[in-house]
Amino acid sequence: MSIDLTAANSLPPLSYKLFKIFARFEFALKMAGYAVMSKGKVEVAWDRFANSAPLGRSFFDHVRQLNICPTLLDAPPKADCIDNGQYGFQQHASPPESVQELFGAVRRVRNNLFHGGKYFDTDQRRDRLFVREAIAILLLAAEQHPEVNFFFEGRA
């Protein structure tokens, strides 16, 4: 039996890089203490990380100033949904107004890719921008947060 993987391989080119960076980033967050137990599961404390001293509002302002994620800031990814039994996306996504919401947008990029939401999407240019910008945000955050950087780079 043979399966044609053409459709499965149609994600944006940097998707695999984002998956690797995102996985390593979440590992670093857990190791740096940005995780909690909730209902018997480990959950990353993204908001606590976003609000931490090395980041916070100044990180959000810095990201805006650098203009490294204009698509995420101006036209963020939409959440997927089921409407009348049909899979799709919500009509609107509000632009991030805080560092917590910025990291929420980064997570949505990853979630939409990982959970299959981008296999029928027709705006491939936008998807490529989302992936590229999400990578840029994660790497900048890892660079600016010494403890997370320590674990992200494997120096533990």
N, CA, C and O of each residue as an XYZ file, in Angstrom:
624
protein
N       0.844     -1.183      0.000
C       0.000      0.000      0.000
C       0.883      1.238      0.000
O       1.876      1.299      0.724
N       0.528      2.203     -0.795
C       1.309      3.428     -0.913
C       0.404      4.638     -0.684
O      -0.725      4.688     -1.171
N       0.910      5.586      0.047
C       0.166      6.811      0.343
C       0.869      7.985     -0.319
O       2.082      8.143     -0.180
N       0.125      8.801     -1.029
C       0.660     10.008     -1.652
C       0.766     11.095     -0.578
O      -0.250     11.509     -0.019
N       1.962     11.550     -0.293
C       2.197     12.546      0.758
C       2.254     13.979      0.236
O       2.631     14.884      0.980
N       1.896     14.199     -0.998
C       1.963     15.540     -1.580
C       1.176     16.546     -0.748
O       1.699     17.608     -0.410
N      -0.054     16.234     -0.417
C      -0.882     17.155      0.367
C      -0.311     17.358      1.767
O      -0.354     18.468      2.298
N       0.217     16.305      2.364
C       0.788     16.409      3.707
C       2.036     17.276      3.729
O       2.390     17.837      4.766
N       2.699     17.384      2.594
C       3.931     18.175      2.507
C       3.695     19.602      2.023
O       4.639     20.271      1.605
N       2.463     20.074      2.073
C       2.148     21.383      1.503
C       2.160     22.539      2.500
O       1.688     23.628      2.173
N       2.677     22.337      3.682
C       2.768     23.426      4.660
C       3.818     24.444      4.221
O       4.668     24.134      3.385
N       3.766     25.664      4.780
C       4.785     26.666      4.433
C       6.195     26.122      4.669
O       6.411     25.341      5.596
N       7.158     26.532      3.834
C       8.516     25.977      3.878
C       9.200     26.008      5.245
O       9.933     25.074      5.571
N       8.991     27.027      6.040
C       9.678     27.117      7.330
C       8.899     26.473      8.481
O       9.287     26.605      9.642
N       7.813     25.782      8.167
C       6.986     25.171      9.213
C       7.777     24.216     10.095
O       7.620     24.215     11.316
N       8.624     23.407      9.478
C       9.393     22.434     10.255
C      10.366     23.142     11.189
O      10.592     22.699     12.315
N      10.933     24.236     10.721
C      11.826     25.024     11.570
C      11.047     25.598     12.753
O      11.530     25.581     13.885
N       9.843     26.106     12.491
C       9.014     26.629     13.578
C       8.695     25.531     14.586
O       8.775     25.767     15.791
N       8.339     24.349     14.124
C       8.029     23.254     15.045
C       9.220     22.945     15.947
O       9.063     22.767     17.155
N      10.397     22.884     15.358
C      11.601     22.575     16.149
C      11.894     23.678     17.157
O      12.175     23.399     18.323
N      11.830     24.918     16.714
C      12.109     26.049     17.607
C      11.048     26.132     18.695
O      11.374     26.353     19.861
N       9.787     25.956     18.329
C       8.703     26.033     19.306
C       8.852     24.946     20.367
O       8.689     25.209     21.558
N       9.159     23.735     19.936
C       9.334     22.629     20.883
C      10.488     22.914     21.838
O      10.367     22.706     23.046
N      11.591     23.384     21.302
C      12.743     23.694     22.148
C      12.426     24.855     23.085
O      12.855     24.862     24.239
N      11.674     25.834     22.589
C      11.307     26.992     23.395
C      10.423     26.564     24.569
O      10.645     26.995     25.700
N       9.430     25.722     24.307
C       8.575     25.258     25.404
C       9.369     24.424     26.403
O       9.126     24.511     27.606
N      10.303     23.627     25.928
C      11.182     22.891     26.837
C      11.942     23.872     27.722
O      12.012     23.686     28.937
N      12.511     24.912     27.122
C      13.278     25.907     27.882
C      12.391     26.619     28.896
O      12.825     26.882     30.017
N      11.158     26.932     28.518
C      10.238     27.578     29.460
C       9.969     26.670     30.658
O       9.975     27.126     31.801
N       9.735     25.398     30.398
C       9.485     24.453     31.490
C      10.696     24.350     32.404
O      10.558     24.368     33.627
N      11.872     24.242     31.820
C      13.092     24.110     32.612
C      13.389     25.375     33.410
O      13.966     25.305     34.495
N      12.995     26.533     32.876
C      13.233     27.809     33.551
C      12.154     28.115     34.593
O      12.186     29.172     35.224
N      11.216     27.213     34.775
C      10.206     27.388     35.818
C       8.910     28.034     35.353
O       8.080     28.409     36.182
N       8.722     28.169     34.061
C       7.494     28.766     33.537
C       6.497     27.682     33.142
O       6.061     27.597     31.994
N       6.151     26.857     34.129
C       5.181     25.791     33.909
C       4.513     25.461     35.234
O       5.084     25.671     36.304
N       3.300     24.943     35.146
C       2.535     24.555     36.329
C       1.841     23.226     36.050
O       1.655     22.831     34.899
N       1.468     22.556     37.119
C       0.633     21.363     36.991
C      -0.821     21.819     37.028
O      -1.213     22.590     37.904
N      -1.614     21.344     36.080
C      -3.030     21.683     36.036
C      -3.804     20.446     35.599
O      -3.638     19.958     34.481
N      -4.641     19.950     36.485
C      -5.449     18.760     36.202
C      -4.587     17.585     35.768
O      -4.935     16.850     34.843
N      -3.457     17.418     36.447
C      -2.571     16.295     36.174
C      -1.692     16.448     34.949
O      -1.031     15.490     34.547
N      -1.664     17.640     34.340
C      -0.846     17.883     33.147
C       0.070     19.079     33.381
O      -0.261     20.000     34.128
N       1.218     19.044     32.731
C       2.125     20.193     32.757
C       1.633     21.203     31.728
O       1.421     20.865     30.563
N       1.455     22.444     32.169
C       1.060     23.519     31.261
C       2.089     24.633     31.333
O       2.508     25.036     32.418
N       2.488     25.123     30.184
C       3.436     26.234     30.126
C       2.721     27.507     30.567
O       1.603     27.789     30.136
N       3.383     28.265     31.430
C       2.835     29.526     31.949
C       3.262     30.676     31.035
O       4.108     31.494     31.395
N       2.661     30.718     29.847
C       3.054     31.704     28.841
C       2.866     33.138     29.325
O       3.736     33.978     29.098
N       1.754     33.434     29.982
C       1.520     34.810     30.432
C       2.532     35.226     31.490
O       3.012     36.360     31.486
N       2.853     34.314     32.390
C       3.860     34.643     33.412
C       5.209     34.899     32.757
O       5.931     35.814     33.151
N       5.550     34.090     31.757
C       6.785     34.318     31.012
C       6.738     35.669     30.307
O       7.691     36.444     30.386
N       5.642     35.954     29.623
C       5.510     37.213     28.882
C       5.657     38.418     29.803
O       6.215     39.441     29.407
N       5.159     38.298     31.027
C       5.216     39.408     31.988
C       6.514     39.464     32.776
O       6.709     40.384     33.571
N       7.395     38.510     32.575
C       8.628     38.455     33.372
C       9.519     39.664     33.100
O       9.423     40.310     32.056
N      10.382     39.950     34.065
C      11.230     41.153     34.017
C      12.027     41.307     32.721
O      12.098     42.424     32.207
N      12.627     40.260     32.166
C      13.382     40.488     30.928
C      12.498     40.873     29.735
O      13.001     41.385     28.736
N      11.193     40.632     29.832
C      10.308     40.894     28.697
C       9.291     41.976     29.056
O       9.639     43.156     29.103
N       8.055     41.596     29.306
C       7.025     42.549     29.683
C       6.685     43.542     28.579
O       6.915     43.290     27.396
N       6.132     44.672     28.996
C       5.683     45.694     28.037
C       6.831     46.194     27.168
O       6.632     46.501     25.992
N       8.027     46.275     27.739
C       9.159     46.782     26.951
C       9.470     45.852     25.773
O       9.893     46.323     24.718
N       9.267     44.544     25.937
C       9.478     43.603     24.835
C       8.470     43.869     23.719
O       8.828     43.904     22.542
N       7.221     44.055     24.097
C       6.174     44.341     23.115
C       6.491     45.630     22.355
O       6.373     45.679     21.131
N       6.890     46.663     23.080
C       7.250     47.936     22.441
C       8.460     47.770     21.528
O       8.510     48.347     20.441
N       9.437     46.978     21.974
C      10.649     46.726     21.189
C      10.306     45.990     19.883
O      10.836     46.316     18.820
N       9.434     45.019     19.977
C       8.996     44.262     18.799
C       8.319     45.202     17.799
O       8.573     45.125     16.597
N       7.465     46.079     18.299
C       6.798     47.057     17.421
C       7.829     47.958     16.747
O       7.756     48.227     15.548
N       8.782     48.413     17.542
C       9.811     49.326     17.035
C      10.669     48.654     15.956
O      10.999     49.278     14.947
N      11.024     47.400     16.166
C      11.845     46.661     15.203
C      11.070     46.279     13.942
O      11.664     45.995     12.902
N       9.748     46.276     14.042
C       8.880     45.910     12.923
C       9.188     44.496     12.400
O       9.224     44.264     11.191
N       9.408     43.564     13.328
C       9.753     42.198     12.912
C       8.536     41.294     12.709
O       8.660     40.175     12.212
N       7.368     41.788     13.097
C       6.182     40.943     12.902
C       4.950     41.780     12.544
O       3.942     41.732     13.250
N       5.027     42.538     11.463
C       3.895     43.401     11.108
C       2.598     42.638     10.835
O       1.514     43.139     11.136
N       2.695     41.447     10.274
C       1.485     40.678      9.978
C       0.832     40.195     11.265
O      -0.385     40.290     11.418
N       1.635     39.679     12.190
C       1.089     39.230     13.474
C       0.450     40.379     14.242
O      -0.563     40.189     14.915
N       1.036     41.572     14.143
C       0.527     42.717     14.891
C      -0.687     43.369     14.236
O      -1.585     43.845     14.932
N      -0.722     43.395     12.920
C      -1.795     44.114     12.229
C      -2.951     43.230     11.764
O      -4.099     43.671     11.731
N      -2.652     42.005     11.414
C      -3.682     41.084     10.898
C      -3.387     39.681     11.411
O      -3.026     38.798     10.632
N      -3.539     39.469     12.724
C      -3.121     38.206     13.346
C      -3.907     36.997     12.835
O      -4.974     37.137     12.237
N      -3.352     35.809     13.085
C      -4.042     34.588     12.656
C      -5.370     34.424     13.392
O      -5.517     34.816     14.549
N      -6.308     33.846     12.698
C      -7.631     33.608     13.273
C      -7.660     32.236     13.932
O      -6.935     31.324     13.534
N      -8.505     32.107     14.940
C      -8.690     30.819     15.604
C      -9.547     29.924     14.720
O     -10.452     30.394     14.031
N      -9.250     28.634     14.749
C     -10.106     27.719     14.014
C     -11.387     27.470     14.804
O     -11.436     27.687     16.015
N     -12.408     27.017     14.111
C     -13.698     26.793     14.766
C     -14.528     25.803     13.944
O     -14.189     25.470     12.808
N     -15.599     25.357     14.538
C     -16.604     24.551     13.846
C     -17.880     25.385     13.837
O     -18.387     25.763     14.893
N     -18.397     25.670     12.646
C     -19.608     26.473     12.506
C     -20.616     25.673     11.690
O     -20.382     25.365     10.521
N     -21.736     25.342     12.317
C     -22.756     24.507     11.663
C     -22.162     23.212     11.119
O     -22.506     22.769     10.024
N     -21.271     22.616     11.893
C     -20.673     21.345     11.513
C     -19.538     21.447     10.517
O     -18.976     20.426     10.120
N     -19.185     22.658     10.102
C     -18.126     22.856      9.118
C     -16.883     23.429      9.782
O     -16.961     24.388     10.550
N     -15.739     22.832      9.477
C     -14.468     23.324     10.010
C     -14.034     24.562      9.234
O     -14.152     24.617      8.010
N     -13.532     25.546      9.961
C     -13.034     26.763      9.323
C     -12.391     27.674     10.350
O     -11.884     27.217     11.374
N     -12.418     28.940     10.073
C     -11.796     29.923     10.955
C     -12.795     30.998     11.341
O     -13.722     31.305     10.591
N     -12.590     31.568     12.530
C     -13.424     32.682     12.945
C     -13.275     33.819     11.937
O     -12.271     33.908     11.232
N     -14.266     34.667     11.880
C     -14.268     35.759     10.908
C     -13.223     36.819     11.201
O     -12.719     37.464     10.281
N     -12.889     37.009     12.482
C     -12.032     38.129     12.853
C     -11.095     37.728     13.991
O     -11.447     36.923     14.854
N      -9.906     38.303     13.972
C      -8.962     38.160     15.090
C      -8.490     39.560     15.458
O      -8.055     40.321     14.594
N      -8.576     39.890     16.715
C      -8.154     41.220     17.166
C      -6.637     41.311     17.215
O      -5.976     40.376     17.668
N      -6.079     42.423     16.754
C      -4.628     42.610     16.835
C      -4.152     42.583     18.289
O      -4.837     43.097     19.173
N      -3.001     41.995     18.539
C      -2.470     41.956     19.901
C      -2.196     43.363     20.430
O      -1.666     44.221     19.724
N      -2.571     43.572     21.682
C      -2.341     44.863     22.328
C      -1.416     44.740     23.526
O      -1.166     45.722     24.226
N      -0.910     43.543     23.763
C      -0.021     43.315     24.900
C       0.960     42.210     24.538
O       0.794     41.512     23.538
N       1.973     42.070     25.364
C       2.958     41.017     25.133
C       2.316     39.637     25.291
O       2.684     38.697     24.586
N       1.358     39.512     26.215
C       0.670     38.229     26.388
C      -0.093     37.863     25.115
O      -0.055     36.717     24.668
N      -0.780     38.840     24.540
C      -1.539     38.583     23.315
C      -0.611     38.317     22.131
O      -0.961     37.551     21.233
N       0.560     38.937     22.122
C       1.541     38.668     21.067
C       1.979     37.205     21.112
O       2.013     36.532     20.081
N       2.313     36.715     22.307
C       2.693     35.303     22.421
C       1.491     34.395     22.132
O       1.666     33.274     21.653
N       0.282     34.867     22.418
C      -0.916     34.122     22.038
C      -1.018     33.973     20.526
O      -1.395     32.913     20.026
N      -0.684     35.035     19.797
C      -0.704     34.984     18.329
C       0.359     34.018     17.809
O       0.119     33.285     16.850
N       1.529     34.017     18.438
C       2.593     33.083     18.048
C       2.118     31.644     18.265
O       2.326     30.780     17.413
N       1.487     31.398     19.397
C       0.978     30.050     19.674
C      -0.120     29.658     18.682
O      -0.220     28.496     18.288
N      -0.933     30.622     18.284
C      -1.990     30.321     17.314
C      -1.392     29.934     15.962
O      -1.912     29.045     15.289
N      -0.309     30.594     15.561
C       0.368     30.215     14.317
C       0.763     28.744     14.399
O       0.484     27.959     13.492
N       1.406     28.392     15.481
C       1.844     27.008     15.670
C       0.646     26.059     15.726
O       0.658     25.005     15.091
N      -0.375     26.427     16.478
C      -1.546     25.558     16.615
C      -2.264     25.356     15.283
O      -2.665     24.239     14.956
N      -2.424     26.430     14.517
C      -3.100     26.302     13.223
C      -2.335     25.370     12.286
O      -2.942     24.615     11.527
N      -1.021     25.423     12.338
C      -0.209     24.515     11.518
C      -0.289     23.085     12.043
O      -0.569     22.149     11.294
N      -0.041     22.933     13.328
C       0.079     21.609     13.924
C      -1.245     20.845     13.914
O      -1.263     19.628     13.732
N      -2.338     21.556     14.108
C      -3.636     20.888     14.198
C      -4.383     20.850     12.870
O      -5.588     20.601     12.834
N      -3.669     21.097     11.789
C      -4.228     20.869     10.463
C      -5.014     22.002      9.854
O      -5.661     21.815      8.824
N      -4.978     23.169     10.459
C      -5.783     24.275      9.969
C      -5.264     24.966      8.731
O      -5.918     25.874      8.219
N      -4.115     24.567      8.235
C      -3.542     25.276      7.091
C      -3.474     24.430      5.828
O      -2.802     24.808      4.868
N      -4.155     23.302      5.813
C      -4.097     22.460      4.627
C      -5.048     22.893      3.526
O      -4.857     22.512      2.372
N      -6.066     23.678      3.850
C      -6.962     24.149      2.804
C      -6.890     25.661      2.647
O      -7.647     26.242      1.869
N      -6.002     26.289      3.366
C      -5.884     27.742      3.317
C      -5.302     28.169      1.971
O      -4.343     27.574      1.480
N      -5.885     29.188      1.394
C      -5.449     29.626      0.069
C      -4.472     30.793      0.107
O      -3.910     31.149     -0.929
N      -4.255     31.395      1.263
C      -3.356     32.548      1.346
C      -1.971     32.093      1.809
O      -1.585     32.318      2.955
N      -1.237     31.455      0.911
C       0.061     30.884      1.260
C       1.085     31.950      1.631
O       1.929     31.713      2.495
N       1.028     33.113      0.998
C       1.970     34.187      1.327
C       1.792     34.608      2.789
O       2.771     34.763      3.519
N       0.559     34.789      3.200
C       0.258     35.174      4.586
C       0.742     34.095      5.557
O       1.315     34.409      6.600
N       0.515     32.836      5.218
C       0.971     31.743      6.076
C       2.492     31.748      6.214
O       3.021     31.532      7.305
N       3.188     31.993      5.112
C       4.662     32.064      5.171
C       5.111     33.206      6.078
O       6.056     33.049      6.850
N       4.438     34.353      5.989
C       4.779     35.491      6.848
C       4.540     35.152      8.315
O       5.372     35.463      9.167
N       3.414     34.518      8.612
C       3.127     34.126      9.997
C       4.228     33.237     10.555
O       4.700     33.453     11.671
N       4.631     32.249      9.791
C       5.661     31.317     10.255
C       6.978     32.052     10.480
O       7.616     31.883     11.519
N       7.379     32.856      9.523
C       8.637     33.609      9.635
C       8.604     34.553     10.850
O       9.579     34.637     11.596
N       7.495     35.254     11.044
C       7.378     36.207     12.147
C       7.305     35.506     13.503
O       7.863     36.003     14.481
N       6.632     34.369     13.578
C       6.569     33.611     14.834
C       7.965     33.143     15.238
O       8.325     33.202     16.414
N       8.743     32.683     14.275
C      10.127     32.282     14.550
C      10.917     33.473     15.080
O      11.657     33.342     16.055
N      10.768     34.623     14.450
C      11.504     35.820     14.867
C      11.165     36.212     16.301
O      12.059     36.582     17.063
N       9.900     36.138     16.680
C       9.482     36.494     18.041
C      10.076     35.516     19.049
O      10.613     35.940     20.072
N       9.988     34.231     18.779
C      10.522     33.236     19.714
C      12.027     33.395     19.896
O      12.525     33.322     21.020
N      12.747     33.609     18.813
C      14.204     33.748     18.921
C      14.597     35.039     19.631
O      15.557     35.052     20.403
N      13.868     36.121     19.379
C      14.151     37.371     20.084
C      13.877     37.218     21.577
O      14.652     37.703     22.402
N      12.792     36.553     21.924
C      12.474     36.328     23.337
C      13.537     35.455     23.996
O      13.945     35.724     25.126
N      13.987     34.418     23.305
C      15.040     33.553     23.850
C      16.338     34.327     24.023
O      17.079     34.107     24.980
N      16.603     35.220     23.107
C      17.815     36.043     23.192
C      17.753     37.005     24.374
O      18.767     37.243     25.030
N      16.581     37.557     24.650
C      16.458     38.590     25.677
C      16.203     38.053     27.077
O      16.310     38.802     28.048
N      15.871     36.785     27.204
C      15.590     36.206     28.523
C      16.738     35.257     28.880
O      16.761     34.124     28.398
N      17.687     35.690     29.711
C      18.893     34.896     29.980
C      18.629     33.464     30.453
O      19.300     32.532     30.010
N      17.665     33.288     31.341
C      17.425     31.945     31.872
C      16.826     31.024     30.803
O      17.228     29.867     30.685
N      15.884     31.528     30.041
C      15.294     30.738     28.959
C      16.353     30.457     27.898
O      16.418     29.353     27.356
N      17.174     31.447     27.606
C      18.256     31.283     26.638
C      19.195     30.159     27.058
O      19.626     29.364     26.222
N      19.512     30.089     28.337
C      20.406     29.072     28.883
C      19.907     27.668     28.526
O      20.679     26.823     28.072
N      18.619     27.434     28.735
C      18.051     26.116     28.440
C      17.794     25.931     26.944
O      17.966     24.830     26.420
N      17.386     26.990     26.257
C      17.112     26.897     24.823
C      18.364     26.479     24.062
O      18.303     25.644     23.160
N      19.488     27.062     24.431
C      20.747     26.758     23.743
C      21.408     25.473     24.231
O      22.452     25.081     23.708
N      20.821     24.818     25.219
C      21.351     23.534     25.676
C      22.582     23.639     26.549
O      23.426     22.744     26.550
N      22.690     24.735     27.298
C      23.868     24.910     28.152
C      23.661     24.355     29.550
O      24.537     24.493     30.403
N      22.521     23.731     29.800
C      22.237     23.189     31.138
C      22.980     21.884     31.353
O      22.866     21.277     32.418
